Amino acid sequence: MKADIHPKYEAVVFRDLASGVAFLTRSTVTSNKTIEWEDGNTYPVFDVEISSASHPFYTGKQRILDSAGRVERFNARYKQFGAKN
């Protein structure tokens, strides 16, 4: 492998702005802002607008669409379309 062409892979805190939850993980993302973590060390912090802590799919708060009702309404509306008289 060539030297000095790969980005630094280091510990970074991702902070969810919607829920306020923060995750400490490793990444190549960089940030000028820092935060003191629970272990007493200071890490770069990267703010994200949505994460698994606030996304409706992962939190179980997603809306369920009534697809069966929509199909029935469509068929009822257009059942005569294209029918031969």
Residue pairs with C-beta under 8 A, 6 or more apart in sequence:
7 28
8 28
8 30
9 26
9 27
9 28
10 26
10 27
10 44
11 24
11 25
11 26
11 43
12 24
12 25
12 26
12 27
12 29
12 31
12 43
12 44
12 45
12 46
13 22
13 23
13 24
13 35
13 37
13 43
13 44
13 45
13 46
14 22
14 23
14 25
14 27
14 45
14 46
14 47
14 48
14 51
15 21
15 22
15 23
15 35
15 45
15 46
15 47
15 48
16 22
16 23
16 48
16 49
16 50
16 51
16 53
16 54
17 47
17 48
17 49
18 49
18 50
18 51
18 53
18 54
19 51
19 53
19 54
21 51
21 53
21 54
22 35
22 45
23 51
24 37
24 43
27 46
29 46
30 44
31 44
31 45
31 46
32 44
33 44
33 45
33 46
33 47
34 42
34 43
34 44
34 45
35 42
35 43
35 44
35 45
36 42
37 43
52 58
53 59
56 62
56 63
